[in-house]
């Protein structure tokens, strides 16, 4: 039975061998392959930035809608930070008064 230090050494060597074998193909590019790869990645980065901007705009729009609804409920008399045992009833009354749909707050 191998000693614990020999077992650790064999695991360490196996990890090093796997790391080198996985890194070798990415390091074995010629100059022309590297320039082609960089050019191919540019459109993906641009589309990723566009997607990120669209998600950010959607989040901003959703936040604005939620804040507007909350403002209407507050104006109708609903205190969101108030710890009230009549919470559901108070919220439903404020929704009726403000004309805000019940499905929007669920």
Secondary structure, 3 states (H helix, E strand, C coil): CCCHHHHHHHHHHHHHHHHHHHHHHHHCCCHHHHHHHHHHHHHHHHHHHHHHHHHHHHHHHHHHHHHHHHHHHHHCCCCCCCCCCCHHHHHHHHHHHHCCCHHHHC
